[in-house]
Amino acid sequence: FFFCFHARRSAVVAQLACLQAMKRSHSGGDAPAAPPKKAMIQAQQGASSATAHGSMTEKLLKKQNANLASAKANLQRELDDTAGQLRQLQSRLAQRETALSVLDRHWAQLELRLGAAKPRLPPGGGGRPAPRAAGG
């Protein structure tokens, strides 16, 4: 971009110098009678190279734009896929949390029932015989 701008600017500056030289020659100033041909040729060459460079830059920009659009489309697809996976995982998590909640409720009820039944059990393990020692 800088080169393109610089080349165009140089061409414009050279053309302005030629025009000023022409004005001086027509107004009777001490400038040469005709604008320098070398400056005119350089200005034309600079303008043509700037135009060629500009079209090359335009092609390059179009290619970059196409590449960026393609990359954006790919990222959007990946984002959509990831969003779908996230929704599935959130759904699974909600199902598991519901299942855990049910299990917690059942566990709490079981503890209440055991707590209520414990005083009714006879002391010493509820009538079960004590385990025997091995070898005896």
DSSP file (Angstrom, degrees, kcal/mol; ACC not computed):
  #  RESIDUE AA STRUCTURE BP1 BP2  ACC     N-H-->O    O-->H-N    N-H-->O    O-->H-N    TCO  KAPPA ALPHA  PHI   PSI    X-CA   Y-CA   Z-CA
    1    1 A F     >        0   0    0      0, 0.0     4,-2.6     0, 0.0     5,-0.2   0.000 360.0 360.0 360.0 -46.3    0.0    0.0    0.0
    2    2 A F  H  >  +     0   0    0      1,-0.2     4,-3.1     2,-0.2     5,-0.2   0.915 360.0  49.6 -62.5 -42.8    2.7    2.5    0.9
    3    3 A F  H  > S+     0   0    0      2,-0.2     4,-3.0     1,-0.2     5,-0.2   0.926 111.5  48.8 -61.6 -44.3    4.7    1.7   -2.3
    4    4 A C  H  > S+     0   0    0      2,-0.2     4,-2.2     1,-0.2    -2,-0.2   0.931 114.7  44.6 -61.6 -46.5    1.5    2.2   -4.4
    5    5 A F  H  X S+     0   0    0     -4,-2.6     4,-2.7     1,-0.2    -2,-0.2   0.917 114.3  49.9 -63.4 -43.6    0.7    5.5   -2.6
    6    6 A H  H  X S+     0   0    0     -4,-3.1     4,-2.6    -5,-0.2    -2,-0.2   0.906 110.6  49.3 -63.5 -42.4    4.3    6.7   -2.9
    7    7 A A  H  X S+     0   0    0     -4,-3.0     4,-2.1     2,-0.2    -1,-0.2   0.915 113.9  45.6 -64.9 -42.7    4.5    5.8   -6.6
    8    8 A R  H  X S+     0   0    0     -4,-2.2     4,-2.4    -5,-0.2    -2,-0.2   0.911 112.8  50.6 -65.9 -41.7    1.3    7.7   -7.3
    9    9 A R  H  X S+     0   0    0     -4,-2.7     4,-2.8     1,-0.2    -2,-0.2   0.915 109.5  50.7 -62.8 -42.6    2.4   10.6   -5.2
   10   10 A S  H  X S+     0   0    0     -4,-2.6     4,-2.4     1,-0.2    -1,-0.2   0.903 110.4  49.7 -61.4 -41.1    5.7   10.8   -7.0
   11   11 A A  H  X S+     0   0    0     -4,-2.1     4,-2.1     2,-0.2    -1,-0.2   0.911 112.2  47.2 -65.1 -41.4    3.9   10.8  -10.4
   12   12 A V  H  X S+     0   0    0     -4,-2.4     4,-2.5     2,-0.2    -2,-0.2   0.907 111.6  50.7 -66.5 -41.7    1.6   13.6   -9.3
   13   13 A V  H  X S+     0   0    0     -4,-2.8     4,-2.3     1,-0.2    -2,-0.2   0.910 110.6  49.3 -62.6 -42.3    4.5   15.6   -7.9
   14   14 A A  H  X S+     0   0    0     -4,-2.4     4,-2.0     2,-0.2    -1,-0.2   0.901 111.4  49.0 -65.1 -40.1    6.4   15.3  -11.2
   15   15 A Q  H  X S+     0   0    0     -4,-2.1     4,-2.5     2,-0.2    -2,-0.2   0.901 110.4  50.9 -65.8 -40.3    3.3   16.3  -13.2
   16   16 A L  H  X S+     0   0    0     -4,-2.5     4,-2.7     2,-0.2    -2,-0.2   0.898 108.4  52.2 -63.2 -39.6    2.9   19.3  -10.9
   17   17 A A  H  X S+     0   0    0     -4,-2.3     4,-2.2     2,-0.2    -1,-0.2   0.901 110.3  48.7 -62.4 -40.7    6.5   20.3  -11.4
   18   18 A C  H  X S+     0   0    0     -4,-2.0     4,-2.3     2,-0.2    -2,-0.2   0.921 111.6  48.9 -64.9 -43.5    6.0   20.1  -15.2
   19   19 A L  H  X S+     0   0    0     -4,-2.5     4,-2.4     2,-0.2    -2,-0.2   0.901 111.4  49.4 -64.3 -40.7    2.9   22.2  -15.0
   20   20 A Q  H  X S+     0   0    0     -4,-2.7     4,-2.4     2,-0.2    -1,-0.2   0.899 110.3  51.0 -64.9 -39.1    4.6   24.8  -12.9
   21   21 A A  H  X S+     0   0    0     -4,-2.2     4,-2.0     1,-0.2    -2,-0.2   0.897 110.4  49.5 -63.9 -39.4    7.5   24.9  -15.3
   22   22 A M  H  X S+     0   0    0     -4,-2.3     4,-1.9     2,-0.2    -2,-0.2   0.903 110.2  50.4 -66.5 -40.5    5.0   25.4  -18.2
   23   23 A K  H  X S+     0   0    0     -4,-2.4     4,-2.1     1,-0.2    -2,-0.2   0.913 110.0  50.5 -63.3 -42.3    3.3   28.2  -16.3
   24   24 A R  H  X>S+     0   0    0     -4,-2.4     5,-2.8     1,-0.2     4,-0.7   0.901 109.6  50.4 -62.5 -39.8    6.6   30.0  -15.6
   25   25 A S  H  <5S+     0   0    0     -4,-2.0     3,-0.3     1,-0.2    -1,-0.2   0.871 113.9  44.7 -68.5 -34.7    7.6   29.8  -19.3
   26   26 A H  H  <5S+     0   0    0     -4,-1.9    -1,-0.2     1,-0.2    -2,-0.2   0.774 112.5  51.6 -79.0 -25.1    4.3   31.2  -20.4
   27   27 A S  H  <5S-     0   0    0     -4,-2.1    -1,-0.2    -5,-0.2    -2,-0.2   0.505 118.2-108.3 -90.0  -3.3    4.3   34.0  -17.8
   28   28 A G  T  <5 +     0   0    0     -4,-0.7    -3,-0.2    -3,-0.3    -4,-0.1   0.692  66.7 149.3  88.6  19.0    7.8   35.1  -18.7
   29   29 A G      < -     0   0    0     -5,-2.8    -1,-0.1    -6,-0.2    -5,-0.0  -0.068  64.0 -95.6 -73.6-178.2    9.6   33.7  -15.6
   30   30 A D  S    S+     0   0    0      3,-0.0    -5,-0.1     2,-0.0    -1,-0.1   0.311  87.8 113.1 -86.5  11.2   13.2   32.5  -15.6
   31   31 A A  S    S-     0   0    0      1,-0.1    -3,-0.1    -7,-0.1   -10,-0.0  -0.391  82.2 -82.6 -75.5 160.5   12.2   28.9  -16.1
   32   32 A P        -     0   0    0      0, 0.0    -1,-0.1     0, 0.0    -7,-0.1  -0.195  40.7-112.2 -59.8 158.1   13.1   27.1  -19.3
   33   33 A A  S    S+     0   0    0     -3,-0.1    -2,-0.1    -8,-0.1    -5,-0.1   0.846  99.8  33.2 -64.6 -37.3   10.7   27.7  -22.3
   34   34 A A  S    S-     0   0    0     -9,-0.1     3,-0.1     1,-0.0   -12,-0.0  -0.890  95.0-100.1-120.5 151.2    9.5   24.1  -22.3
   35   35 A P        -     0   0    0      0, 0.0     2,-0.1     0, 0.0   -17,-0.1  -0.379  54.3 -89.7 -65.6 148.3    9.0   21.7  -19.4
   36   36 A P     >  -     0   0    0      0, 0.0     4,-1.7     0, 0.0     5,-0.1  -0.381  29.6-145.7 -63.5 131.2   11.8   19.2  -19.1
   37   37 A K  H  > S+     0   0    0      1,-0.2     4,-2.9     2,-0.2     5,-0.2   0.859  97.2  59.7 -66.6 -35.1   11.0   16.1  -21.2
   38   38 A K  H  > S+     0   0    0      1,-0.2     4,-2.6     2,-0.2    -1,-0.2   0.916 105.7  47.6 -60.7 -42.4   12.7   13.9  -18.7
   39   39 A A  H  > S+     0   0    0      2,-0.2     4,-2.3     1,-0.2    -1,-0.2   0.892 112.2  50.1 -66.0 -38.7   10.3   15.0  -15.9
   40   40 A M  H  X S+     0   0    0     -4,-1.7     4,-2.3     2,-0.2    -2,-0.2   0.924 112.1  47.0 -64.3 -44.3    7.4   14.4  -18.3
   41   41 A I  H  X S+     0   0    0     -4,-2.9     4,-2.8     1,-0.2     5,-0.2   0.915 112.9  49.3 -64.9 -43.1    8.6   10.9  -19.2
   42   42 A Q  H  X S+     0   0    0     -4,-2.6     4,-2.8    -5,-0.2    -1,-0.2   0.897 110.0  51.5 -63.0 -39.6    9.2   10.0  -15.6
   43   43 A A  H  X S+     0   0    0     -4,-2.3     4,-2.2     2,-0.2    -2,-0.2   0.915 112.2  45.9 -64.0 -42.1    5.7   11.3  -14.6
   44   44 A Q  H  X S+     0   0    0     -4,-2.3     4,-2.5     2,-0.2    -2,-0.2   0.912 114.4  47.6 -67.1 -41.6    4.1    9.2  -17.3
   45   45 A Q  H  X S+     0   0    0     -4,-2.8     4,-2.7     2,-0.2     5,-0.2   0.905 112.0  50.2 -65.5 -40.2    6.2    6.1  -16.4
   46   46 A G  H  X S+     0   0    0     -4,-2.8     4,-2.3    -5,-0.2    -1,-0.2   0.896 111.3  49.0 -63.6 -40.0    5.3    6.6  -12.7
   47   47 A A  H  X S+     0   0    0     -4,-2.2     4,-2.2     2,-0.2    -2,-0.2   0.909 113.0  46.4 -66.6 -42.0    1.6    6.9  -13.5
   48   48 A S  H  X S+     0   0    0     -4,-2.5     4,-2.6     2,-0.2    -2,-0.2   0.896 114.3  47.2 -69.6 -37.9    1.7    3.8  -15.6
   49   49 A S  H  X S+     0   0    0     -4,-2.7     4,-2.9     2,-0.2    -2,-0.2   0.881 111.6  51.4 -70.0 -35.3    3.6    1.8  -13.0
   50   50 A A  H  X S+     0   0    0     -4,-2.3     4,-2.6    -5,-0.2    -2,-0.2   0.897 111.1  48.2 -65.5 -38.6    1.3    3.0  -10.3
   51   51 A T  H  X S+     0   0    0     -4,-2.2     4,-2.4     2,-0.2    -2,-0.2   0.927 113.7  46.1 -66.1 -44.8   -1.7    1.9  -12.4
   52   52 A A  H  X S+     0   0    0     -4,-2.6     4,-2.2     1,-0.2    -2,-0.2   0.920 115.2  47.0 -63.0 -42.8   -0.1   -1.5  -13.0
   53   53 A H  H  X S+     0   0    0     -4,-2.9     4,-2.8     1,-0.2    -2,-0.2   0.886 110.3  53.8 -66.0 -37.5    0.8   -1.8   -9.4
   54   54 A G  H  X S+     0   0    0     -4,-2.6     4,-2.5     2,-0.2    -2,-0.2   0.904 109.7  46.2 -63.3 -42.1   -2.8   -0.6   -8.5
   55   55 A S  H  X S+     0   0    0     -4,-2.4     4,-2.4     2,-0.2    -1,-0.2   0.885 112.9  50.3 -69.0 -36.3   -4.3   -3.4  -10.6
   56   56 A M  H  X S+     0   0    0     -4,-2.2     4,-2.6     2,-0.2    -2,-0.2   0.914 111.9  48.1 -64.9 -41.1   -1.9   -5.9   -9.1
   57   57 A T  H  X S+     0   0    0     -4,-2.8     4,-3.0     2,-0.2    -2,-0.2   0.893 109.6  53.1 -65.3 -38.8   -2.9   -4.7   -5.7
   58   58 A E  H  X S+     0   0    0     -4,-2.5     4,-2.4     2,-0.2    -2,-0.2   0.917 110.5  46.8 -62.7 -42.9   -6.5   -4.9   -6.6
   59   59 A K  H  X S+     0   0    0     -4,-2.4     4,-2.4     2,-0.2    -2,-0.2   0.923 113.6  48.8 -63.0 -43.8   -6.1   -8.5   -7.7
   60   60 A L  H  X S+     0   0    0     -4,-2.6     4,-2.8     1,-0.2    -2,-0.2   0.911 111.6  49.1 -62.8 -42.7   -4.2   -9.3   -4.5
   61   61 A L  H  X S+     0   0    0     -4,-3.0     4,-2.7     2,-0.2    -1,-0.2   0.892 110.2  50.9 -65.0 -38.9   -6.8   -7.7   -2.4
   62   62 A K  H  X S+     0   0    0     -4,-2.4     4,-2.4     2,-0.2    -1,-0.2   0.909 111.9  47.7 -64.1 -40.7   -9.6   -9.6   -4.2
   63   63 A K  H  X S+     0   0    0     -4,-2.4     4,-2.5     2,-0.2    -2,-0.2   0.926 113.2  47.4 -65.9 -44.3   -7.7  -12.8   -3.6
   64   64 A Q  H  X S+     0   0    0     -4,-2.8     4,-2.9     1,-0.2    -2,-0.2   0.903 111.1  52.1 -62.3 -40.3   -7.1  -12.0    0.1
   65   65 A N  H  X S+     0   0    0     -4,-2.7     4,-2.6     2,-0.2    -2,-0.2   0.915 109.8  48.5 -62.3 -42.8  -10.8  -11.0    0.4
   66   66 A A  H  X S+     0   0    0     -4,-2.4     4,-2.4     2,-0.2    -2,-0.2   0.913 112.6  48.7 -63.3 -42.1  -11.8  -14.4   -1.0
   67   67 A N  H  X S+     0   0    0     -4,-2.5     4,-2.6     2,-0.2    -2,-0.2   0.915 112.8  47.5 -63.6 -42.7   -9.4  -16.2    1.3
   68   68 A L  H  X S+     0   0    0     -4,-2.9     4,-2.6     2,-0.2    -2,-0.2   0.896 111.1  50.9 -66.5 -39.0  -10.7  -14.3    4.3
   69   69 A A  H  X S+     0   0    0     -4,-2.6     4,-2.4     2,-0.2    -2,-0.2   0.904 111.8  48.1 -64.0 -40.5  -14.4  -14.9    3.3
   70   70 A S  H  X S+     0   0    0     -4,-2.4     4,-2.4     2,-0.2    -2,-0.2   0.924 112.4  48.1 -64.8 -44.6  -13.6  -18.6    3.0
   71   71 A A  H  X S+     0   0    0     -4,-2.6     4,-2.6     1,-0.2    -2,-0.2   0.894 111.4  51.2 -63.0 -39.5  -11.9  -18.7    6.4
   72   72 A K  H  X S+     0   0    0     -4,-2.6     4,-2.5     2,-0.2    -1,-0.2   0.919 109.5  49.6 -63.5 -43.2  -14.8  -16.8    7.9
   73   73 A A  H  X S+     0   0    0     -4,-2.4     4,-2.3     2,-0.2    -2,-0.2   0.910 111.7  49.2 -62.3 -41.8  -17.3  -19.3    6.4
   74   74 A N  H  X S+     0   0    0     -4,-2.4     4,-2.5     1,-0.2    -2,-0.2   0.923 112.1  47.8 -63.0 -44.0  -15.2  -22.2    7.8
   75   75 A L  H  X S+     0   0    0     -4,-2.6     4,-2.6     1,-0.2    -2,-0.2   0.876 110.2  52.5 -65.2 -36.3  -15.0  -20.6   11.3
   76   76 A Q  H  X S+     0   0    0     -4,-2.5     4,-2.5     2,-0.2    -1,-0.2   0.910 109.7  49.0 -65.3 -41.0  -18.8  -20.0   11.2
   77   77 A R  H  X S+     0   0    0     -4,-2.3     4,-2.7     2,-0.2    -2,-0.2   0.931 112.3  48.1 -61.6 -45.7  -19.4  -23.7   10.4
   78   78 A E  H  X S+     0   0    0     -4,-2.5     4,-2.8     1,-0.2    -2,-0.2   0.901 111.3  50.9 -61.6 -40.6  -17.1  -24.7   13.2
   79   79 A L  H  X S+     0   0    0     -4,-2.6     4,-2.5     2,-0.2    -1,-0.2   0.913 110.5  48.5 -63.3 -43.0  -18.9  -22.3   15.6
   80   80 A D  H  X S+     0   0    0     -4,-2.5     4,-2.1     2,-0.2    -2,-0.2   0.914 112.9  48.1 -63.3 -43.0  -22.3  -23.7   14.6
   81   81 A D  H  X S+     0   0    0     -4,-2.7     4,-2.3     2,-0.2    -2,-0.2   0.925 112.8  48.0 -62.4 -44.5  -21.0  -27.2   15.1
   82   82 A T  H  X S+     0   0    0     -4,-2.8     4,-2.5     1,-0.2    -2,-0.2   0.880 109.4  53.1 -64.9 -38.0  -19.5  -26.3   18.5
   83   83 A A  H  X S+     0   0    0     -4,-2.5     4,-2.2     2,-0.2    -1,-0.2   0.900 109.2  49.9 -64.6 -39.2  -22.8  -24.6   19.5
   84   84 A G  H  X S+     0   0    0     -4,-2.1     4,-2.1     2,-0.2    -2,-0.2   0.916 111.3  48.2 -63.5 -43.1  -24.7  -27.8   18.6
   85   85 A Q  H  X S+     0   0    0     -4,-2.3     4,-2.7     1,-0.2    -2,-0.2   0.895 110.1  52.8 -63.4 -39.7  -22.3  -29.8   20.7
   86   86 A L  H  X S+     0   0    0     -4,-2.5     4,-2.5     1,-0.2    -2,-0.2   0.911 108.2  50.2 -63.0 -42.3  -22.6  -27.4   23.6
   87   87 A R  H  X S+     0   0    0     -4,-2.2     4,-2.1     2,-0.2    -1,-0.2   0.909 111.6  48.8 -62.1 -41.8  -26.4  -27.7   23.5
   88   88 A Q  H  X S+     0   0    0     -4,-2.1     4,-2.5     2,-0.2    -2,-0.2   0.927 112.5  47.7 -62.8 -44.8  -26.2  -31.5   23.5
   89   89 A L  H  X S+     0   0    0     -4,-2.7     4,-2.6     1,-0.2    -2,-0.2   0.885 110.8  51.1 -65.4 -37.9  -23.7  -31.4   26.5
   90   90 A Q  H  X S+     0   0    0     -4,-2.5     4,-2.3     2,-0.2    -1,-0.2   0.890 110.0  50.5 -65.3 -37.7  -26.0  -29.0   28.3
   91   91 A S  H  X S+     0   0    0     -4,-2.1     4,-2.2     2,-0.2    -2,-0.2   0.928 111.4  47.5 -64.9 -45.1  -28.9  -31.3   27.8
   92   92 A R  H  X S+     0   0    0     -4,-2.5     4,-2.6     1,-0.2    -2,-0.2   0.913 111.4  51.6 -60.8 -42.8  -27.0  -34.3   29.1
   93   93 A L  H  X S+     0   0    0     -4,-2.6     4,-2.6     1,-0.2    -1,-0.2   0.913 108.9  50.0 -62.0 -42.7  -25.8  -32.3   32.1
   94   94 A A  H  X S+     0   0    0     -4,-2.3     4,-2.2     2,-0.2    -1,-0.2   0.903 111.0  49.9 -62.5 -40.5  -29.4  -31.3   32.9
   95   95 A Q  H  X S+     0   0    0     -4,-2.2     4,-2.4     2,-0.2    -2,-0.2   0.920 112.3  47.2 -63.8 -42.9  -30.5  -34.9   32.6
   96   96 A R  H  X S+     0   0    0     -4,-2.6     4,-2.9     2,-0.2    -2,-0.2   0.890 110.7  51.6 -66.6 -39.4  -27.7  -36.0   34.9
   97   97 A E  H  X S+     0   0    0     -4,-2.6     4,-2.2     2,-0.2    -1,-0.2   0.897 110.2  49.5 -64.5 -38.5  -28.5  -33.3   37.4
   98   98 A T  H  X S+     0   0    0     -4,-2.2     4,-2.2     2,-0.2    -2,-0.2   0.931 111.8  48.2 -63.6 -45.0  -32.1  -34.4   37.4
   99   99 A A  H  X S+     0   0    0     -4,-2.4     4,-2.6     1,-0.2    -2,-0.2   0.915 112.0  49.5 -62.1 -42.8  -31.1  -38.0   38.0
  100  100 A L  H  X S+     0   0    0     -4,-2.9     4,-2.8     1,-0.2    -1,-0.2   0.884 108.9  53.0 -63.8 -37.6  -28.7  -36.9   40.8
  101  101 A S  H  X S+     0   0    0     -4,-2.2     4,-2.2     2,-0.2    -1,-0.2   0.916 109.7  47.9 -63.2 -42.6  -31.5  -34.9   42.4
  102  102 A V  H  X S+     0   0    0     -4,-2.2     4,-2.5     2,-0.2    -2,-0.2   0.931 112.8  48.7 -62.9 -45.7  -33.8  -38.0   42.3
  103  103 A L  H  X S+     0   0    0     -4,-2.6     4,-2.7     1,-0.2    -2,-0.2   0.901 110.2  51.5 -62.3 -40.6  -31.0  -40.1   43.9
  104  104 A D  H  X S+     0   0    0     -4,-2.8     4,-2.5     2,-0.2    -1,-0.2   0.911 110.1  49.3 -61.7 -41.9  -30.4  -37.5   46.6
  105  105 A R  H  X S+     0   0    0     -4,-2.2     4,-2.2     2,-0.2    -2,-0.2   0.926 112.8  46.7 -62.6 -45.3  -34.1  -37.5   47.4
  106  106 A H  H  X S+     0   0    0     -4,-2.5     4,-2.5     2,-0.2    -2,-0.2   0.897 112.1  51.0 -64.2 -40.2  -34.2  -41.3   47.6
  107  107 A W  H  X S+     0   0    0     -4,-2.7     4,-2.6     2,-0.2    -2,-0.2   0.917 109.5  49.8 -63.3 -43.6  -31.1  -41.4   49.7
  108  108 A A  H  X S+     0   0    0     -4,-2.5     4,-2.1     1,-0.2    -1,-0.2   0.908 111.4  49.0 -62.9 -40.9  -32.5  -38.8   52.1
  109  109 A Q  H  X S+     0   0    0     -4,-2.2     4,-2.5     2,-0.2    -2,-0.2   0.901 110.5  51.5 -64.0 -40.3  -35.7  -40.8   52.4
  110  110 A L  H  X S+     0   0    0     -4,-2.5     4,-2.7     1,-0.2     5,-0.2   0.918 109.0  50.0 -63.1 -43.4  -33.7  -44.0   53.1
  111  111 A E  H  X S+     0   0    0     -4,-2.6     4,-2.6     2,-0.2    -1,-0.2   0.897 110.6  50.3 -62.0 -39.8  -31.7  -42.3   55.8
  112  112 A L  H  X S+     0   0    0     -4,-2.1     4,-2.2     2,-0.2    -2,-0.2   0.926 111.6  47.9 -62.9 -44.2  -34.9  -41.1   57.4
  113  113 A R  H  X S+     0   0    0     -4,-2.5     4,-2.2     2,-0.2    -2,-0.2   0.921 113.4  47.2 -63.8 -43.4  -36.4  -44.6   57.3
  114  114 A L  H  X S+     0   0    0     -4,-2.7     4,-1.9     1,-0.2    -1,-0.2   0.902 111.4  51.6 -64.7 -40.3  -33.2  -46.1   58.8
  115  115 A G  H  < S+     0   0    0     -4,-2.6    -1,-0.2    -5,-0.2    -2,-0.2   0.879 112.7  45.4 -63.4 -37.3  -33.1  -43.5   61.5
  116  116 A A  H  < S+     0   0    0     -4,-2.2     4,-0.3     1,-0.2    -2,-0.2   0.845 115.9  46.2 -74.4 -33.4  -36.7  -44.2   62.4
  117  117 A A  H >X S+     0   0    0     -4,-2.2     3,-0.8     1,-0.2     4,-0.7   0.724  94.4  78.0 -82.3 -22.1  -36.2  -48.0   62.3
  118  118 A K  G >< S+     0   0    0     -4,-1.9     3,-1.1     1,-0.3    -1,-0.2   0.881  89.4  53.2 -60.4 -43.2  -33.0  -48.0   64.3
  119  119 A P  G 34 S+     0   0    0      0, 0.0    -1,-0.3     0, 0.0    -2,-0.1   0.794 106.2  55.6 -65.1 -23.5  -34.6  -47.6   67.8
  120  120 A R  G <4 S+     0   0    0     -3,-0.8    -2,-0.2    -4,-0.3    -3,-0.1   0.651  88.0  95.0 -82.4 -13.9  -36.8  -50.5   67.1
  121  121 A L  S << S-     0   0    0     -3,-1.1     3,-0.1    -4,-0.7     4,-0.1  -0.535  84.3-110.7 -76.7 141.9  -33.9  -52.9   66.4
  122  122 A P     >  -     0   0    0      0, 0.0     4,-1.2     0, 0.0     3,-0.4  -0.377  41.8 -95.3 -68.2 152.0  -32.7  -55.0   69.4
  123  123 A P  T  4 S+     0   0    0      0, 0.0     4,-0.3     0, 0.0     0, 0.0  -0.329 102.8  45.7 -66.7 150.4  -29.3  -54.1   70.7
  124  124 A G  T  4 S-     0   0    0      1,-0.1     4,-0.1     2,-0.1     3,-0.1   0.737 133.7 -45.6  90.8  25.5  -26.3  -56.0   69.5
  125  125 A G  T  4 S-     0   0    0     -3,-0.4     3,-0.4     1,-0.1    -1,-0.1   0.576  93.1 -74.0  99.9   9.7  -26.9  -56.0   65.7
  126  126 A G  S  < S-     0   0    0     -4,-1.2    -1,-0.1     1,-0.2    -2,-0.1   0.821  91.7 -51.2  80.2  30.4  -30.5  -56.9   65.4
  127  127 A G  S    S+     0   0    0      1,-0.3    -1,-0.2    -4,-0.3    -2,-0.1   0.500  97.1 132.7  87.9   2.4  -30.5  -60.6   66.2
  128  128 A R        -     0   0    0     -3,-0.4    -1,-0.3    -4,-0.1     2,-0.1  -0.673  61.7-110.0 -85.7 142.7  -27.8  -61.7   63.9
  129  129 A P        -     0   0    0      0, 0.0    -1,-0.1     0, 0.0     3,-0.1  -0.416  35.5-106.4 -69.2 147.9  -25.1  -64.0   65.3
  130  130 A A        -     0   0    0      1,-0.1     2,-0.1    -2,-0.1    -5,-0.0  -0.466  43.3 -97.2 -70.5 144.1  -21.7  -62.4   65.7
  131  131 A P        -     0   0    0      0, 0.0     2,-0.2     0, 0.0    -1,-0.1  -0.372  41.5-118.6 -64.6 140.9  -19.2  -63.6   63.2
  132  132 A R        -     0   0    0      1,-0.1     2,-0.2    -3,-0.1     3,-0.0  -0.475  23.5-111.2 -81.3 150.3  -16.9  -66.4   64.4
  133  133 A A    >   -     0   0    0     -2,-0.2     3,-0.9     1,-0.1     2,-0.1  -0.571  40.1-104.1 -77.4 143.7  -13.2  -66.1   64.7
  134  134 A A  T 3  S+     0   0    0     -2,-0.2    -1,-0.1     1,-0.2     0, 0.0  -0.418  98.2  21.1 -71.2 140.5  -11.3  -68.2   62.3
  135  135 A G  T 3         0   0    0     -2,-0.1    -1,-0.2    -3,-0.0    -2,-0.0   0.662 360.0 360.0  84.6  16.9   -9.6  -71.3   63.6
  136  136 A G    <         0   0    0     -3,-0.9    -2,-0.1     0, 0.0    -3,-0.0   0.512 360.0 360.0-139.2 360.0  -11.6  -71.8   66.6
